[in-house]
Amino acid sequence: MLKKLKQGWKNFSYRCFAFLIATIGKALIRILLATCRWKVHGLEKYIKIAEKEKCIVMFWHNRLALAPFILYHLTPQFIYAAFISNSRDGELIGRIVRSYKTGRVIRVPHHSRHEALREMIRHVNFKKSIAIITPDGPRGPRYKMKPGIALAAIETGAYVFPLNWMATSFFTFKTWDQLRLPKPFSTIEFFFGEPIKFSSDVPLNIAQIYLQKSLKE
């Protein structure tokens, strides 16, 4: 009983900590981006397709710091659903995503890839929202495309949009993904890449390679 109480308190404390960090982090990113110059590429085509079709947005895990803010700021008309693992790291990311009005979080088992994939396919097929995925998450290897997103794209027939950003100067953190954050007063370019759509007979490994090449590092 005592052990359960301690674990419950530990989980509650971490959720409070995650909420605090997410709130502060969101405010700091907003201030940071206000000092930067933005350039956006490919937005019109993305909006045109996303208004009518099933879509998945993918970006590398180390670009995660800006993605929720940018998607909300540039496309507030869309609802986004982030597939996040049931890990402690996932709790923090989930708090950030949910802090935006158009952000939804779907928690998936950290150690059950098949269940997570089924949930992703089910969600995209119902077209309740646009799925956002980090294909090298939740723990890497960095810049290594996992097959799940390729299989989801083949099974659902959804358009996959690579999302990336580059900054003239940025901080790199000592995390497994080498998380990036633009420095104040830098110039940031955001890229909505060309949409990718696979037919149902495309081999999984070919689709995976194609998606890997579509995301610049």
C-alpha positions as CSV (number, residue, x, y, z in Angstrom):
1,M,0.0,0.0,0.0
2,L,2.8,2.4,1.0
3,K,4.6,1.6,-2.2
4,K,1.6,2.4,-4.3
5,L,1.1,5.7,-2.5
6,K,4.8,6.6,-3.1
7,Q,4.5,5.8,-6.8
8,G,1.2,7.7,-7.1
9,W,2.8,10.7,-5.4
10,K,5.9,10.4,-7.7
11,N,3.7,10.3,-10.8
12,F,1.6,13.3,-9.6
13,S,4.7,15.3,-8.8
14,Y,6.1,14.6,-12.3
15,R,2.8,15.6,-14.0
16,C,2.9,18.9,-12.1
17,F,6.6,19.4,-13.1
18,A,5.7,18.6,-16.7
19,F,2.9,21.1,-16.6
20,L,5.1,23.8,-15.2
21,I,7.9,23.2,-17.7
22,A,5.5,23.1,-20.7
23,T,3.9,26.4,-19.6
24,I,7.2,28.1,-19.2
25,G,8.7,26.5,-22.3
26,K,5.7,27.6,-24.5
27,A,6.1,31.2,-23.3
28,L,9.8,31.3,-23.9
29,I,9.5,29.9,-27.4
30,R,6.9,32.5,-28.3
31,I,9.2,35.2,-27.1
32,L,12.2,33.7,-28.9
33,L,10.4,33.4,-32.2
34,A,9.2,37.0,-31.9
35,T,12.8,38.1,-32.3
36,C,13.5,35.9,-35.3
37,R,12.8,36.4,-39.0
38,W,10.6,33.7,-40.6
39,K,10.5,32.3,-44.2
40,V,7.8,29.7,-45.0
41,H,7.9,27.4,-48.0
42,G,5.2,25.1,-49.4
43,L,2.4,26.3,-47.1
44,E,-0.2,26.9,-49.7
45,K,0.0,23.5,-51.2
46,Y,-0.1,21.9,-47.8
47,I,-3.3,23.8,-46.8
48,K,-5.0,23.0,-50.1
49,I,-4.5,19.3,-49.7
50,A,-5.0,19.1,-46.0
51,E,-8.4,20.7,-46.3
52,K,-9.7,17.8,-48.3
53,E,-7.5,14.7,-47.8
54,K,-6.2,12.5,-45.1
55,C,-2.8,13.7,-44.1
56,I,0.2,12.9,-41.9
57,V,2.9,15.4,-41.0
58,M,6.3,14.1,-40.1
59,F,9.4,15.8,-38.8
60,W,12.6,14.7,-37.0
61,H,12.5,14.5,-33.2
62,N,15.1,17.2,-32.8
63,R,12.8,19.7,-34.6
64,L,10.1,19.1,-32.0
65,A,10.6,22.3,-30.0
66,L,9.1,24.5,-32.7
67,A,6.6,22.2,-34.5
68,P,3.5,22.6,-32.3
69,F,3.8,26.4,-32.2
70,I,4.4,26.7,-35.9
71,L,1.6,24.4,-36.9
72,Y,-0.8,26.2,-34.6
73,H,0.3,29.6,-35.8
74,L,0.3,28.9,-39.5
75,T,-2.7,26.6,-39.7
76,P,-5.1,27.3,-36.8
77,Q,-8.0,25.9,-38.9
78,F,-6.7,22.3,-38.5
79,I,-6.9,19.9,-35.6
80,Y,-3.6,18.0,-35.0
81,A,-3.2,14.7,-33.1
82,A,0.3,13.8,-31.8
83,F,1.1,10.1,-31.3
84,I,3.1,10.1,-28.1
85,S,4.5,7.2,-26.1
86,N,3.3,6.5,-22.5
87,S,6.8,7.4,-21.2
88,R,7.7,10.2,-18.8
89,D,9.2,12.1,-21.7
90,G,5.9,11.7,-23.5
91,E,4.1,13.3,-20.6
92,L,6.1,16.5,-21.1
93,I,5.6,16.6,-24.8
94,G,1.9,15.8,-24.4
95,R,1.5,18.8,-22.1
96,I,3.0,21.1,-24.6
97,V,0.8,19.8,-27.5
98,R,-2.4,20.0,-25.4
99,S,-1.6,23.6,-24.4
100,Y,-2.6,24.6,-28.0
101,K,-6.4,24.8,-28.8
102,T,-5.9,22.7,-31.9
103,G,-3.6,20.1,-30.3
104,R,-4.8,16.6,-29.4
105,V,-2.7,13.8,-27.8
106,I,-3.0,10.1,-28.4
107,R,-0.9,8.2,-25.9
108,V,0.4,4.9,-27.2
109,P,2.2,2.0,-25.4
110,H,6.0,2.6,-25.3
111,H,6.8,-1.1,-25.8
112,S,3.9,-2.1,-28.1
113,R,4.7,-0.8,-31.6
114,H,2.0,-2.9,-33.2
115,E,-0.7,-1.5,-31.0
116,A,0.6,2.0,-31.7
117,L,0.6,1.4,-35.4
118,R,-3.0,0.1,-35.4
119,E,-4.1,3.1,-33.5
120,M,-2.4,5.4,-35.9
121,I,-4.0,3.7,-39.0
122,R,-7.4,3.8,-37.3
123,H,-7.1,7.4,-36.5
124,V,-5.9,8.5,-40.0
125,N,-8.6,6.5,-41.7
126,F,-11.4,8.2,-39.7
127,K,-9.8,11.6,-40.6
128,K,-10.6,13.1,-37.3
129,S,-7.5,15.2,-37.4
130,I,-4.1,15.5,-39.0
131,A,-1.6,13.0,-37.5
132,I,1.8,14.4,-36.5
133,I,4.7,11.9,-36.0
134,T,8.4,11.9,-35.3
135,P,9.6,8.9,-37.3
136,D,12.8,8.6,-35.4
137,G,11.1,8.9,-32.0
138,P,10.7,8.3,-29.2
139,R,14.3,7.2,-28.5
140,G,16.1,7.0,-31.8
141,P,18.4,6.3,-33.5
142,R,18.5,9.9,-34.6
143,Y,17.5,10.5,-38.2
144,K,16.6,6.8,-38.7
145,M,13.2,6.4,-40.2
146,K,11.1,3.6,-38.5
147,P,8.8,1.6,-40.8
148,G,5.6,2.4,-38.9
149,I,4.9,5.7,-40.7
150,A,5.6,4.1,-44.1
151,L,3.2,1.3,-43.3
152,A,0.5,3.7,-42.1
153,A,0.9,5.8,-45.3
154,I,0.4,2.7,-47.5
155,E,-2.5,1.3,-45.5
156,T,-4.4,4.6,-45.3
157,G,-3.5,6.2,-48.6
158,A,-2.9,9.4,-46.7
159,Y,-0.6,12.2,-48.0
160,V,2.6,12.5,-46.0
161,F,4.1,15.9,-45.7
162,P,7.7,16.3,-44.5
163,L,8.1,19.3,-42.2
164,N,11.5,20.8,-41.5
165,W,13.1,24.0,-40.3
166,M,16.6,25.4,-40.6
167,A,18.0,28.4,-38.7
168,T,21.0,30.5,-39.4
169,S,22.2,29.9,-35.9
170,F,20.8,27.5,-33.2
171,F,21.6,25.8,-29.9
172,T,22.2,22.1,-29.8
173,F,21.3,20.2,-26.6
174,K,23.0,17.1,-25.3
175,T,20.1,14.8,-25.8
176,W,19.9,11.6,-27.8
177,D,18.3,13.5,-30.7
178,Q,20.6,16.6,-30.3
179,L,17.5,18.8,-29.9
180,R,17.8,22.1,-31.8
181,L,16.5,25.5,-30.8
182,P,17.1,28.7,-32.8
183,K,19.1,31.4,-31.3
184,P,17.5,34.8,-30.8
185,F,17.4,37.1,-33.9
186,S,18.3,34.3,-36.2
187,T,16.5,33.7,-39.6
188,I,14.4,30.5,-39.7
189,E,13.1,28.8,-42.8
190,F,10.2,26.4,-42.5
191,F,9.6,23.9,-45.2
192,F,6.4,22.0,-45.9
193,G,7.9,19.4,-48.4
194,E,6.2,17.9,-51.4
195,P,3.3,15.6,-50.4
196,I,4.0,11.9,-50.7
197,K,1.3,9.4,-51.4
198,F,1.8,5.6,-51.9
199,S,-0.3,3.1,-53.7
200,S,-1.3,0.0,-51.7
201,D,1.1,-2.2,-53.7
202,V,4.3,-0.3,-52.9
203,P,6.9,-2.4,-51.0
204,L,7.3,-1.3,-47.4
205,N,11.1,-1.0,-47.6
206,I,10.8,1.2,-50.7
207,A,8.3,3.5,-49.1
208,Q,10.5,3.8,-46.0
209,I,13.6,4.7,-48.0
210,Y,11.6,7.3,-50.0
211,L,10.3,8.9,-46.8
212,Q,13.8,8.9,-45.3
213,K,15.2,10.8,-48.3
214,S,12.3,13.4,-48.1
215,L,13.4,14.7,-44.7
216,K,16.6,16.7,-44.7
217,E,18.8,16.5,-41.7
